[in-house]
Amino acid sequence: MKKPITTLILVLLAALVLAACQSNPARKSSTAPSTSSQRAWFDGEYDNHEQVVQAQGRSVPRVRFEITPLQKPGWYVWRVDQSGSSVLTATWVMRSLKSVDGTLELTPYRSLAESPLLGKDFDQKQWIALDACALHGAATSNGLEVRADLASCQTVAPGVGPSAALLPLSISHDGDSLHVRLYADQARGPDARVDARKIRWYSGWAAINGAGPDARPESTDWHMNRDLRISNEGGKAALKWRDGQNSGYSLELERATYRDGNVQVVKLSVIDDASGRVLAYSWANPEATRIGINLGWVQVGLDSASPVAPH
């Protein structure tokens, strides 16, 4: 009878050990950072060209974001360029930490070096965390939404210098849309923010006749513009003669919205540089991989291209 009793004791001990092993994960804090590899929450170039156009003279600065994931998981380079009434540039490093409960923290870092190393040579020691301006929120499968505590950030922002104007106070990202309220946006009102979209690039060619719009059908004086490269968020490219001089005409490619926001297109325009007047345009759906125009005296063909290499 001793053998069955011994066996029963061993079975009970094994069950207790198994139960203890299964209960151990529950002891971990629900706010502990996730150890799984993090995907890139956002990357690429974003521009608020259409927001500026629709402002119709109101004070809305043109802002461009260039966001590049570093090789170190969860770290990004944020380059922010603002033009308009004032021109300003700032480069931040952002560190993201996602907790197992789904909450997200994005902490901006400012450089301690005049020319900090980035890319594969990134050195965390050259950067200092602006913990008071850390953004907190949540991430989903489609994007994220985070916000900084303004009162806390205001305690350190003055010491950062002029570039503090381009510190993000809130970030909302969903697909191709990036909405950012910058520190400087406080001066424009409580709801002011930058509404940017991810840039798509196109490359291709253009041919312009030497006689311009007055060219006759039999004219063969064509000047080729090869290796054109232009973005779809207000990108411009000057058309040149074969000797490299400007012809006085340019191309503009932009996303535009019509019919009260119900119809979105990508629009290719031919512009008279002297007057700024649009001479003609064509459009396609925003996802189009090709767009072109033929006016007889000028012909253009563009295809979707890879993004510009980061700085």
DRENDO-1510 file (C-alpha; in Angstrom, 1 decimal, always signed):
<recs>
REC; n; res; u; v; w
REC; 1; MET; +0.0; +0.0; +0.0 .
REC; 2; LYS; +3.0; +2.4; +0.5 .
REC; 3; LYS; +3.6; +2.6; -3.3 .
REC; 4; PRO; +0.2; +4.1; -4.2 .
REC; 5; ILE; +0.4; +6.6; -1.3 .
REC; 6; THR; +3.9; +7.7; -2.4 .
REC; 7; THR; +2.6; +8.1; -5.9 .
REC; 8; LEU; -0.3; +10.2; -4.7 .
REC; 9; ILE; +2.0; +12.5; -2.7 .
REC; 10; LEU; +4.2; +13.1; -5.8 .
REC; 11; VAL; +1.2; +13.9; -8.0 .
REC; 12; LEU; +0.0; +16.4; -5.4 .
REC; 13; LEU; +3.4; +18.1; -5.2 .
REC; 14; ALA; +3.6; +18.3; -9.0 .
REC; 15; ALA; +0.2; +19.9; -9.1 .
REC; 16; LEU; +1.2; +22.5; -6.5 .
REC; 17; VAL; +4.4; +23.4; -8.3 .
REC; 18; LEU; +2.5; +23.8; -11.6 .
REC; 19; ALA; -0.1; +26.0; -9.9 .
REC; 20; ALA; +2.7; +28.2; -8.5 .
REC; 21; CYS; +4.3; +28.6; -11.9 .
REC; 22; GLN; +1.0; +29.6; -13.5 .
REC; 23; SER; +0.4; +32.2; -10.7 .
REC; 24; ASN; +3.8; +33.9; -11.0 .
REC; 25; PRO; +3.0; +36.0; -14.1 .
REC; 26; ALA; +0.0; +37.6; -12.3 .
REC; 27; ARG; +2.5; +39.1; -9.8 .
REC; 28; LYS; +4.0; +41.3; -12.5 .
REC; 29; SER; +2.9; +45.0; -12.4 .
REC; 30; SER; +0.3; +45.8; -15.0 .
REC; 31; THR; +2.2; +49.0; -15.8 .
REC; 32; ALA; +5.5; +47.3; -16.5 .
REC; 33; PRO; +7.0; +48.1; -19.9 .
REC; 34; SER; +6.4; +45.5; -22.5 .
REC; 35; THR; +9.5; +43.4; -23.4 .
REC; 36; SER; +8.2; +42.4; -26.8 .
REC; 37; SER; +9.7; +44.1; -29.8 .
REC; 38; GLN; +7.9; +47.4; -30.5 .
REC; 39; ARG; +6.6; +48.2; -34.0 .
REC; 40; ALA; +7.2; +51.7; -35.4 .
REC; 41; TRP; +4.2; +53.8; -34.2 .
REC; 42; PHE; +4.9; +56.3; -37.0 .
REC; 43; ASP; +7.6; +57.0; -39.5 .
REC; 44; GLY; +8.0; +59.1; -42.7 .
REC; 45; GLU; +7.4; +62.7; -43.7 .
REC; 46; TYR; +4.3; +64.6; -42.8 .
REC; 47; ASP; +3.1; +68.1; -44.1 .
REC; 48; ASN; +0.1; +70.3; -43.3 .
REC; 49; HIS; +0.0; +72.0; -46.8 .
REC; 50; GLU; -3.7; +71.7; -47.2 .
REC; 51; GLN; -4.4; +73.1; -43.7 .
REC; 52; VAL; -2.4; +76.2; -44.7 .
REC; 53; VAL; -4.3; +76.5; -48.0 .
REC; 54; GLN; -7.7; +76.2; -46.3 .
REC; 55; ALA; -6.7; +78.8; -43.7 .
REC; 56; GLN; -7.2; +81.5; -46.4 .
REC; 57; GLY; -4.9; +84.1; -44.9 .
REC; 58; ARG; -5.3; +83.2; -41.2 .
REC; 59; SER; -2.1; +82.7; -39.3 .
REC; 60; VAL; -1.4; +79.0; -39.8 .
REC; 61; PRO; +2.3; +78.1; -40.1 .
REC; 62; ARG; +3.5; +75.5; -42.6 .
REC; 63; VAL; +5.0; +72.6; -40.6 .
REC; 64; ARG; +6.8; +69.6; -41.8 .
REC; 65; PHE; +7.6; +66.5; -39.7 .
REC; 66; GLU; +10.3; +64.0; -40.6 .
REC; 67; ILE; +10.1; +61.0; -38.3 .
REC; 68; THR; +12.7; +58.3; -38.5 .
REC; 69; PRO; +12.9; +55.2; -36.2 .
REC; 70; LEU; +16.3; +54.5; -34.8 .
REC; 71; GLN; +17.9; +51.1; -34.7 .
REC; 72; LYS; +17.3; +51.1; -31.0 .
REC; 73; PRO; +13.7; +49.8; -30.6 .
REC; 74; GLY; +11.2; +52.4; -29.4 .
REC; 75; TRP; +13.4; +55.4; -30.2 .
REC; 76; TYR; +12.7; +57.9; -33.0 .
REC; 77; VAL; +14.3; +61.1; -34.4 .
REC; 78; TRP; +11.7; +63.9; -34.8 .
REC; 79; ARG; +12.8; +66.8; -37.0 .
REC; 80; VAL; +10.3; +69.6; -37.1 .
REC; 81; ASP; +10.5; +72.5; -39.6 .
REC; 82; GLN; +8.2; +75.5; -39.4 .
REC; 83; SER; +7.9; +78.2; -42.0 .
REC; 84; GLY; +5.7; +81.1; -42.5 .
REC; 85; SER; +5.8; +84.3; -40.4 .
REC; 86; SER; +8.7; +82.7; -38.5 .
REC; 87; VAL; +11.2; +80.0; -39.6 .
REC; 88; LEU; +12.3; +77.6; -36.9 .
REC; 89; THR; +13.8; +74.1; -36.9 .
REC; 90; ALA; +14.1; +71.6; -34.0 .
REC; 91; THR; +15.3; +68.0; -33.7 .
REC; 92; TRP; +14.1; +65.8; -30.9 .
REC; 93; VAL; +14.7; +62.2; -30.0 .
REC; 94; MET; +11.5; +60.5; -28.8 .
REC; 95; ARG; +11.5; +57.4; -26.6 .
REC; 96; SER; +8.3; +55.3; -26.5 .
REC; 97; LEU; +7.4; +52.9; -23.7 .
REC; 98; LYS; +4.3; +50.8; -24.1 .
REC; 99; SER; +3.1; +49.1; -20.9 .
REC; 100; VAL; +1.4; +45.7; -20.8 .
REC; 101; ASP; -1.9; +47.4; -19.9 .
REC; 102; GLY; -1.8; +49.3; -23.3 .
REC; 103; THR; -0.8; +52.7; -21.9 .
REC; 104; LEU; +2.0; +54.6; -23.8 .
REC; 105; GLU; +4.6; +57.1; -22.8 .
REC; 106; LEU; +6.5; +59.2; -25.2 .
REC; 107; THR; +9.4; +61.2; -23.7 .
REC; 108; PRO; +11.2; +63.9; -25.8 .
REC; 109; TYR; +15.0; +64.3; -25.5 .
REC; 110; ARG; +17.0; +67.4; -26.4 .
REC; 111; SER; +20.5; +67.3; -27.6 .
REC; 112; LEU; +23.5; +68.2; -25.4 .
REC; 113; ALA; +25.8; +68.3; -28.4 .
REC; 114; GLU; +25.9; +70.8; -31.2 .
REC; 115; SER; +25.9; +68.1; -33.8 .
REC; 116; PRO; +24.6; +64.9; -32.2 .
REC; 117; LEU; +25.2; +61.5; -33.8 .
REC; 118; LEU; +22.1; +59.9; -35.2 .
REC; 119; GLY; +21.3; +56.9; -37.3 .
REC; 120; LYS; +23.4; +53.8; -36.6 .
REC; 121; ASP; +25.8; +56.1; -34.6 .
REC; 122; PHE; +23.1; +57.3; -32.2 .
REC; 123; ASP; +24.5; +57.8; -28.7 .
REC; 124; GLN; +21.9; +58.2; -25.9 .
REC; 125; LYS; +24.5; +60.0; -23.7 .
REC; 126; GLN; +24.3; +63.0; -26.1 .
REC; 127; TRP; +20.7; +63.5; -25.2 .
REC; 128; ILE; +18.8; +64.6; -22.0 .
REC; 129; ALA; +15.3; +63.6; -21.2 .
REC; 130; LEU; +12.6; +66.3; -20.9 .
REC; 131; ASP; +10.6; +64.2; -18.4 .
REC; 132; ALA; +8.3; +67.1; -17.5 .
REC; 133; CYS; +7.1; +67.2; -21.1 .
REC; 134; ALA; +6.5; +63.4; -21.5 .
REC; 135; LEU; +3.3; +62.5; -23.3 .
REC; 136; HIS; +1.0; +59.9; -21.9 .
REC; 137; GLY; -1.9; +58.1; -23.5 .
REC; 138; ALA; -2.7; +54.9; -25.3 .
REC; 139; ALA; -1.9; +53.1; -28.5 .
REC; 140; THR; -4.1; +51.0; -30.7 .
REC; 141; SER; -3.7; +48.8; -33.8 .
REC; 142; ASN; -4.5; +51.9; -35.9 .
REC; 143; GLY; -2.4; +54.6; -34.2 .
REC; 144; LEU; -2.0; +56.4; -30.9 .
REC; 145; GLU; -3.1; +59.4; -28.9 .
REC; 146; VAL; -0.9; +61.0; -26.2 .
REC; 147; ARG; -0.8; +64.3; -24.3 .
REC; 148; ALA; +1.6; +66.1; -22.1 .
REC; 149; ASP; +0.8; +67.9; -18.9 .
REC; 150; LEU; +1.1; +71.6; -19.9 .
REC; 151; ALA; +1.7; +72.9; -16.4 .
REC; 152; SER; +4.5; +70.4; -15.9 .
REC; 153; CYS; +6.1; +71.1; -19.3 .
REC; 154; GLN; +6.0; +74.9; -18.7 .
REC; 155; THR; +8.5; +74.4; -15.8 .
REC; 156; VAL; +11.3; +73.3; -18.2 .
REC; 157; ALA; +10.4; +74.7; -21.6 .
REC; 158; PRO; +11.9; +78.2; -21.1 .
REC; 159; GLY; +15.2; +76.6; -20.3 .
REC; 160; VAL; +15.2; +74.7; -23.7 .
REC; 161; GLY; +15.5; +77.9; -25.7 .
REC; 162; PRO; +13.6; +78.9; -28.9 .
REC; 163; SER; +13.3; +75.4; -30.2 .
REC; 164; ALA; +10.9; +74.7; -27.3 .
REC; 165; ALA; +8.2; +76.3; -29.5 .
REC; 166; LEU; +8.3; +73.0; -31.5 .
REC; 167; LEU; +7.9; +70.7; -28.6 .
REC; 168; PRO; +4.8; +68.4; -29.1 .
REC; 169; LEU; +2.2; +68.9; -26.3 .
REC; 170; SER; -0.2; +66.3; -27.9 .
REC; 171; ILE; +0.0; +63.8; -30.7 .
REC; 172; SER; -2.7; +61.9; -32.5 .
REC; 173; HIS; -1.8; +59.5; -35.2 .
REC; 174; ASP; -4.2; +57.5; -37.3 .
REC; 175; GLY; -3.1; +56.0; -40.7 .
REC; 176; ASP; -1.8; +58.8; -42.9 .
REC; 177; SER; -3.0; +61.6; -40.5 .
REC; 178; LEU; -0.8; +63.2; -37.9 .
REC; 179; HIS; -2.3; +65.8; -35.6 .
REC; 180; VAL; +0.2; +67.6; -33.3 .
REC; 181; ARG; -0.3; +70.5; -30.9 .
REC; 182; LEU; +3.0; +72.2; -30.5 .
REC; 183; TYR; +4.1; +74.4; -27.6 .
REC; 184; ALA; +3.9; +77.5; -29.9 .
REC; 185; ASP; +0.3; +76.7; -30.8 .
REC; 186; GLN; -0.9; +78.0; -27.4 .
REC; 187; ALA; -0.6; +81.5; -28.9 .
REC; 188; ARG; -3.1; +80.6; -31.6 .
REC; 189; GLY; -5.9; +79.4; -29.3 .
REC; 190; PRO; -6.9; +76.5; -27.1 .
REC; 191; ASP; -7.8; +74.3; -30.1 .
REC; 192; ALA; -5.0; +75.2; -32.5 .
REC; 193; ARG; -2.9; +72.3; -33.8 .
REC; 194; VAL; -1.0; +71.1; -36.9 .
REC; 195; ASP; -3.1; +68.8; -39.1 .
REC; 196; ALA; -0.5; +67.0; -41.3 .
REC; 197; ARG; -0.6; +64.1; -43.7 .
REC; 198; LYS; +2.0; +61.6; -44.7 .
REC; 199; ILE; +3.8; +62.6; -47.8 .
REC; 200; ARG; +3.9; +60.5; -50.9 .
REC; 201; TRP; +6.6; +61.0; -53.5 .
REC; 202; TYR; +6.4; +60.9; -57.3 .
REC; 203; SER; +9.2; +61.0; -59.9 .
REC; 204; GLY; +9.1; +61.3; -63.6 .
REC; 205; TRP; +9.6; +63.6; -66.5 .
REC; 206; ALA; +8.3; +66.8; -68.2 .
REC; 207; ALA; +8.8; +68.2; -71.7 .
REC; 208; ILE; +8.2; +71.9; -72.4 .
REC; 209; ASN; +8.2; +73.4; -75.9 .
REC; 210; GLY; +10.6; +76.4; -76.5 .
REC; 211; ALA; +7.7; +78.6; -77.6 .
REC; 212; GLY; +5.7; +78.0; -74.4 .
REC; 213; PRO; +1.9; +78.3; -74.6 .
REC; 214; ASP; +2.2; +79.8; -78.1 .
REC; 215; ALA; +3.9; +76.7; -79.5 .
REC; 216; ARG; +2.5; +75.5; -82.9 .
REC; 217; PRO; +1.7; +71.8; -83.4 .
REC; 218; GLU; +4.6; +71.3; -85.8 .
REC; 219; SER; +7.2; +72.7; -83.4 .
REC; 220; THR; +9.9; +70.3; -82.4 .
REC; 221; ASP; +11.8; +72.5; -80.0 .
REC; 222; TRP; +11.3; +70.3; -76.9 .
REC; 223; HIS; +13.2; +70.8; -73.7 .
REC; 224; MET; +13.3; +67.6; -71.5 .
REC; 225; ASN; +13.2; +67.7; -67.7 .
REC; 226; ARG; +14.2; +64.3; -66.6 .
REC; 227; ASP; +14.5; +62.9; -63.0 .
REC; 228; LEU; +11.8; +65.1; -61.6 .
REC; 229; ARG; +10.9; +64.4; -58.0 .
REC; 230; ILE; +8.0; +66.0; -56.3 .
REC; 231; SER; +5.9; +65.4; -53.1 .
REC; 232; ASN; +2.1; +65.3; -53.1 .
REC; 233; GLU; +1.7; +67.8; -50.2 .
REC; 234; GLY; +2.4; +71.1; -52.0 .
REC; 235; GLY; +5.6; +69.9; -53.7 .
REC; 236; LYS; +6.9; +72.2; -56.5 .
REC; 237; ALA; +9.3; +71.6; -59.4 .
REC; 238; ALA; +10.5; +74.3; -61.8 .
REC; 239; LEU; +10.5; +73.5; -65.5 .
REC; 240; LYS; +13.8; +74.3; -67.1 .
REC; 241; TRP; +15.2; +74.9; -70.6 .
REC; 242; ARG; +17.8; +72.5; -71.8 .
REC; 243; ASP; +20.6; +75.0; -70.7 .
REC; 244; GLY; +19.4; +74.7; -67.1 .
REC; 245; GLN; +17.7; +78.1; -67.0 .
REC; 246; ASN; +14.2; +78.4; -65.5 .
REC; 247; SER; +11.5; +78.5; -68.2 .
REC; 248; GLY; +9.1; +80.6; -66.1 .
REC; 249; TYR; +6.7; +77.7; -65.5 .
REC; 250; SER; +6.5; +75.2; -62.6 .
REC; 251; LEU; +4.6; +72.1; -61.5 .
REC; 252; GLU; +2.8; +71.8; -58.2 .
REC; 253; LEU; +1.4; +68.5; -56.8 .
REC; 254; GLU; -0.9; +68.6; -53.8 .
REC; 255; ARG; -3.7; +66.8; -52.0 .
REC; 256; ALA; -7.0; +68.8; -52.2 .
REC; 257; THR; -10.5; +68.3; -50.8 .
REC; 258; TYR; -13.7; +69.3; -52.6 .
REC; 259; ARG; -17.4; +69.2; -52.0 .
REC; 260; ASP; -17.3; +70.0; -48.3 .
REC; 261; GLY; -14.6; +67.4; -47.6 .
REC; 262; ASN; -16.4; +64.6; -49.3 .
REC; 263; VAL; -14.0; +64.3; -52.3 .
REC; 264; GLN; -10.2; +64.0; -52.0 .
REC; 265; VAL; -7.9; +64.1; -54.9 .
REC; 266; VAL; -4.2; +64.6; -55.8 .
REC; 267; LYS; -3.9; +67.6; -58.1 .
REC; 268; LEU; -1.2; +68.3; -60.6 .
REC; 269; SER; -1.0; +72.0; -61.7 .
REC; 270; VAL; +1.0; +73.9; -64.3 .
REC; 271; ILE; +1.8; +77.4; -62.9 .
REC; 272; ASP; +2.9; +80.7; -64.5 .
REC; 273; ASP; +5.7; +81.7; -62.2 .
REC; 274; ALA; +5.4; +85.4; -63.0 .
REC; 275; SER; +1.8; +85.7; -62.0 .
REC; 276; GLY; +1.4; +82.7; -59.8 .
REC; 277; ARG; -1.7; +81.8; -61.9 .
REC; 278; VAL; -2.6; +78.1; -62.4 .
REC; 279; LEU; -2.8; +77.6; -66.2 .
REC; 280; ALA; -4.2; +74.1; -66.1 .
REC; 281; TYR; -4.5; +71.1; -63.8 .
REC; 282; SER; -5.4; +67.5; -63.8 .
REC; 283; TRP; -6.4; +65.2; -60.9 .
REC; 284; ALA; -6.6; +61.6; -59.8 .
REC; 285; ASN; -7.6; +59.8; -56.6 .
REC; 286; PRO; -5.2; +60.2; -53.7 .
REC; 287; GLU; -4.0; +56.6; -54.0 .
REC; 288; ALA; -3.1; +56.9; -57.7 .
REC; 289; THR; +0.3; +55.6; -58.6 .
REC; 290; ARG; +0.4; +57.6; -61.8 .
REC; 291; ILE; -0.6; +61.1; -62.8 .
REC; 292; GLY; +0.1; +63.3; -65.8 .
REC; 293; ILE; -1.0; +66.1; -68.1 .
REC; 294; ASN; -0.7; +67.1; -71.8 .
REC; 295; LEU; -1.4; +70.7; -72.8 .
REC; 296; GLY; +0.3; +70.3; -76.2 .
REC; 297; TRP; +3.1; +72.7; -75.3 .
REC; 298; VAL; +3.9; +71.0; -72.0 .
REC; 299; GLN; +3.7; +67.3; -71.2 .
REC; 300; VAL; +4.2; +65.6; -67.8 .
REC; 301; GLY; +4.3; +62.0; -66.6 .
REC; 302; LEU; +4.8; +61.1; -62.9 .
REC; 303; ASP; +4.9; +57.7; -61.1 .
REC; 304; SER; +4.9; +57.0; -57.4 .
REC; 305; ALA; +8.4; +56.8; -55.9 .
REC; 306; SER; +10.2; +55.7; -52.8 .
REC; 307; PRO; +10.5; +58.2; -49.9 .
REC; 308; VAL; +13.5; +60.6; -49.6 .
REC; 309; ALA; +16.4; +59.2; -47.6 .
REC; 310; PRO; +16.3; +60.7; -44.0 .
REC; 311; HIS; +18.7; +63.5; -43.0 .
</recs>
